[in-house]
Each structure stands twice: as C-alpha cells, then as structure tokens.
Amino acid sequence: MDIFHDNPMLQGVRQMLGAFARQMMRPVAIQHDREESMPWDLMKAAQGLGMTQTAMLDGRRRLTGVEEDPDPAKPKSQARIGVAASEELAWGCAGIALALGGSNLAGAPVARIGTQEQKQELRRLLQDTDEHGHIKIAAMALSEPGTGSDISGLKTSARLDGDHWIIRGSKQWITNGRSASAYVVWAQTAPEAGRAGVRGFLVARGSPGLVPGKKETKLGIRASETAQVHFEDVRVHQDMMLGGAHAGDGPASGLADTKKMLDATRPAIGAQAVGIARATYEYLLDRVRGGTLHGTPMASHQHIMFELADMHMEIAASRLLVHRAAWMADHHLDNVAEASAAKAHAARTVQAVTNRAMVLLGEEALESGHPVEKWYRDAKIYDIFEGTGQIQRRIIARQLTGVNPT
Ligand SMILES: Cc1cc2nc3c(=O)[nH]c(=O)nc-3n(C[C@H](O)[C@H](O)[C@H](O)COP(=O)(O)OP(=O)(O)OC[C@H]3O[C@@H](n4cnc5c(N)ncnc54)[C@H](O)[C@@H]3O)c2cc1C
C-alpha cells in the first residue's frame, strides 16, 4: 500500500501503464538495447493509449480521460500522474520510456511560455508521419560541447536580421536529435544580458542549415536516440522565438523561467530511477523465493536477505520522496529542494540497487543481454541528465542557507 491507494485515477494510470510495460515493453527491451534502435512501433501503439508526442500541450486528459479543474488555484494531478506513469514505464524499459516521452522535453517549454501560434506550429510539425513512415517526434537542444550544467557559457548565438533570427552553433547529447521533426533550440540573443539573453526557438526539420549530426553510442537507455545537431546560420522567423518576438522581452519568456519546469519534471525522473530499482529488486526477490544456495533456501541466508531488506527500504524511501515532491507540485507549493532531493536520492538508490544486484548474481549478470546487466547500465544516466547529482546537491544547499556553495 502507498499514498496512491485511495486515488482511483492514479491507480488506473499505474495499472494501465504497468500492463503496457509488462506486455509490450519488456518483451522487446533487450532487443532495442542491443540494436540501439528506437521502438517506432511501440511509440505508435503508445499514442493510442494517450502517450502522444504533444502530451505537454494536450494535458493529461488523454491518459486519464479526466479533465483537470481549470481553476488555477485548485490542486492538480499532473505531477502525480507523471510519477505514477514514469515508474511503470521505466520498470518496463528506461530507454524505451525515454523514446516514448522524449518529445515532452521540447513540448514542455512550448506549453509553458509558447504563444498560441507556436503551440499550433508544434502540433502541425508533429502531425502525420515522417519520410520513413514513423510518427513524428521533437527534440529540445540546450546542451553543447562544454556547456551542460552551466548555461551561462552557451555558445550558440541568435542574431537578428530583419524579421528573422540567424542561429549558429552546435548542440550535443540531444534526445531525438537525429530523427526529430521539430526542435526547440536555445541560443544566446544578447550576450551582455547573460542568462536572461538565452531564448528558445521553434525550428522545423528541413530548415536550411539545420544538420542532424552524429548519433551517440551510449552505456545505457540505448533505445532512446541521442545525437548532435548543428545549426549553420539557420533562419527562423521572429514569431517562432518562444514567448515573444524580441530579445529582452523579460526573463519570464526565457530559459530562466522554464527552469521552474524542472521542479515539476525532476520527481518524474526520480520515479524512473525508482522503476529500474524496483525491476531489479523484484527480479532478485523472485530468484530468492525459488532458489537454494549450498543446499538451503536462499531466503534463509542472512547476507542475501539483508541486501534485499536494504533495497526494500531504499526504494520505499526514494518513492516517498518522489511522491512528496509531486504532491507539492500539484498543490502549488514550492518544492525546489524536495524535487532535487527526490531526484538525487532515487539516482543514488538505483545505482546502489543495481550495483548490489550485480554482485549478488555474480558472473551470470555480466552476460550481455542479462536484464540486471542492462538495468545496471541504464541506472547511470540518472546521476547525469536533468541536473547531475552535484547540481541537485547545490540546489538543496542553496535552499537551506540561501548561499550558493562554491
Ligand atoms: C542520454 C542523455 C540524454 C540527454 N538529453 C538531452 C537533451 O535532450 N537536451 C539537452 O539539451 N541535453 C541533454 N543531455 C545533456 C545533459 O543534460 C548534460 O549531460 C548534463 O546537463 C550535464 O552536463 P555536461 O555533460 O556538460 O557536464 P558538466 O556540466 O560539464 O559537468 C561535469 C561534471 O562537473 C560537475 N559540475 C558541473 N558544475 C558544477 C558545479 N557548479 N558544482 C559542482 N559540480 C559541478 C557535474 O556534476 C559533473 O560531475 C542529455 C545527456 C545524456 C547523457
């Protein structure tokens, strides 16, 4: 039993996506990991369940069939639905889960600060299928060679030329970077303004000068595509600058404002880490229940059962942190420290659980294609993207004292 037990809507999301993860994701997870291939068929099937590539614009109604109360003062359920869904999907396969939801990284800033015209444009760009017959997806391009955690050093520039911006620069580690039909790219429009000058632009695939680059070969979450993207003097109409047509329209239309979104999405990233940890723990528990060691039941061996007891505690603690942070977001409470704590704790838990599982299983888990070997590799990313472990600790520390530790 957990804090969702008296909420039928959240229970429903969990059951539906749990079944999807078990029946549709698990059977193909190892194959997509080995091939480093996107699960295009599953992505199409997921749309039918409401996991659309424009989910951030559509709201959660498509997943639950329930409309949010439009009164902005009322509690919402979006963050809690997000964590319920994220845990189940990552339990199925974290790489496939990111392939299913990666377009949201681009959809989120458009939903938050985009104009109606920009929202319509993103919907239009993601309609129908691409030249390969695949559903269309989107990418959010912020990180650059040398600029990940600290965006103040962003090198990609946007220069005004008449009623167009000319974007120049290279991005790397971009989810959906090669295959996207729509890109939200962040560029510096006014170097003297520092972070406030960083603005987002909605850019269509096929725009002259937009060149998808090398696809990365990764340790984990290999069913999700990660690639470089180059912007070689790409002309973008000023109407496609997120939040307003001019540089200096104010921080509320720039990256500084969209960073607040992370307080809502970090719990969902933490929930993914919980999903992988739970998958690993359940695998071990199954093994222990039926297994013997040196002729006696595995469950009677203290060194094994203490490990499982530790995993049980840590996973439960991470999940509670995740649920608390999501509950606070839904209730419009400041959850900056709690969201970072949830993400950082879950990242630590999933790495500890998968690491210990590798030790307990011994040499069998070293085999390529073993599920625990895959989960061990998938776990590492949770300490890196959406803010590294160190960055989460900086955020928590700043909330504690108001001072940025150096
Ligand atoms: C699979 C994958 C998918 C990704 N998808 C996207 C995407 O879709 N779009 C996108 O824009 N980016 C994406 N990224 C990039 C990701 O967001 C960055 O890798 C991340 O922000 C870290 O940046 P970095 O790699 O440049 O590391 P750096 O920022 O260079 O950090 C290197 C090390 O220094 C530490 N560090 C940095 N600053 C501080 C500090 N102030 N105090 C203490 N320690 C510090 C970090 O914690 C880390 O350990 C993705 C990355 C991966 C691996």
The ligand as a MOL file (V3000), in Angstrom:
LIG
                    3D

  0  0  0     0  0            999 V3000
M  V30 BEGIN CTAB
M  V30 COUNTS 53 58 0 0 0
M  V30 BEGIN ATOM
M  V30 1 C 21.3520 10.2430 -22.5450 0
M  V30 2 C 21.3930 11.7310 -22.4560 0
M  V30 3 C 20.3370 12.4790 -22.9600 0
M  V30 4 C 20.3870 13.8690 -22.9140 0
M  V30 5 N 19.3640 14.5990 -23.4940 0
M  V30 6 C 19.4830 15.9350 -23.5770 0
M  V30 7 C 18.5240 16.6950 -24.3190 0
M  V30 8 O 17.5410 16.1560 -24.8510 0
M  V30 9 N 18.7170 18.0370 -24.4340 0
M  V30 10 C 19.7910 18.6720 -23.8580 0
M  V30 11 O 19.8890 19.8820 -24.0100 0
M  V30 12 N 20.7080 17.9810 -23.1390 0
M  V30 13 C 20.5950 16.6260 -22.9910 0
M  V30 14 N 21.5520 15.9030 -22.3170 0
M  V30 15 C 22.6860 16.6030 -21.7280 0
M  V30 16 C 22.6200 16.6350 -20.2180 0
M  V30 17 O 21.6080 17.4930 -19.7920 0
M  V30 18 C 24.0070 17.0620 -19.7280 0
M  V30 19 O 24.9050 15.9810 -19.9620 0
M  V30 20 C 24.0120 17.4400 -18.2750 0
M  V30 21 O 23.3550 18.6570 -18.1120 0
M  V30 22 C 25.4200 17.5400 -17.7110 0
M  V30 23 O 26.1720 18.4210 -18.4870 0
M  V30 24 P 27.6310 18.0360 -19.0050 0
M  V30 25 O 27.5690 16.6600 -19.5380 0
M  V30 26 O 28.1090 19.1250 -19.9080 0
M  V30 27 O 28.5000 18.0050 -17.7000 0
M  V30 28 P 29.1580 19.2630 -16.9670 0
M  V30 29 O 28.1410 20.3050 -16.6990 0
M  V30 30 O 30.3810 19.6620 -17.7240 0
M  V30 31 O 29.5710 18.5910 -15.5970 0
M  V30 32 C 30.7070 17.7460 -15.4750 0
M  V30 33 C 30.8680 17.3900 -14.0010 0
M  V30 34 O 31.0760 18.5830 -13.2170 0
M  V30 35 C 30.0810 18.6960 -12.1990 0
M  V30 36 N 29.7200 20.1080 -12.0330 0
M  V30 37 C 29.3770 20.9830 -13.0010 0
M  V30 38 N 29.0800 22.1890 -12.4750 0
M  V30 39 C 29.2470 22.0560 -11.1260 0
M  V30 40 C 29.1150 22.9440 -10.0190 0
M  V30 41 N 28.7330 24.2060 -10.2010 0
M  V30 42 N 29.3510 22.4650 -8.7810 0
M  V30 43 C 29.7250 21.1770 -8.5860 0
M  V30 44 N 29.9020 20.3010 -9.5900 0
M  V30 45 C 29.6560 20.7180 -10.8430 0
M  V30 46 C 28.9120 17.8830 -12.7090 0
M  V30 47 O 28.0820 17.4390 -11.6490 0
M  V30 48 C 29.6170 16.7320 -13.4030 0
M  V30 49 O 30.0040 15.7790 -12.4480 0
M  V30 50 C 21.4930 14.5230 -22.3150 0
M  V30 51 C 22.5440 13.7660 -21.7630 0
M  V30 52 C 22.5060 12.3990 -21.8360 0
M  V30 53 C 23.6740 11.6260 -21.2590 0
M  V30 END ATOM
M  V30 BEGIN BOND
M  V30 1 1 1 2
M  V30 2 1 2 3
M  V30 3 2 2 52
M  V30 4 2 3 4
M  V30 5 1 4 5
M  V30 6 1 4 50
M  V30 7 2 5 6
M  V30 8 1 6 7
M  V30 9 1 6 13
M  V30 10 2 7 8
M  V30 11 1 7 9
M  V30 12 1 9 10
M  V30 13 2 10 11
M  V30 14 1 10 12
M  V30 15 2 12 13
M  V30 16 1 13 14
M  V30 17 1 14 15
M  V30 18 1 14 50
M  V30 19 1 15 16
M  V30 20 1 16 17
M  V30 21 1 16 18
M  V30 22 1 18 19
M  V30 23 1 18 20
M  V30 24 1 20 21
M  V30 25 1 20 22
M  V30 26 1 22 23
M  V30 27 1 23 24
M  V30 28 2 24 25
M  V30 29 1 24 26
M  V30 30 1 24 27
M  V30 31 1 27 28
M  V30 32 2 28 29
M  V30 33 1 28 30
M  V30 34 1 28 31
M  V30 35 1 31 32
M  V30 36 1 32 33
M  V30 37 1 33 34
M  V30 38 1 33 48
M  V30 39 1 34 35
M  V30 40 1 35 36
M  V30 41 1 35 46
M  V30 42 1 36 37
M  V30 43 1 36 45
M  V30 44 2 37 38
M  V30 45 1 38 39
M  V30 46 1 39 40
M  V30 47 2 39 45
M  V30 48 1 40 41
M  V30 49 2 40 42
M  V30 50 1 42 43
M  V30 51 2 43 44
M  V30 52 1 44 45
M  V30 53 1 46 47
M  V30 54 1 46 48
M  V30 55 1 48 49
M  V30 56 2 50 51
M  V30 57 1 51 52
M  V30 58 1 52 53
M  V30 END BOND
M  V30 END CTAB
M  END
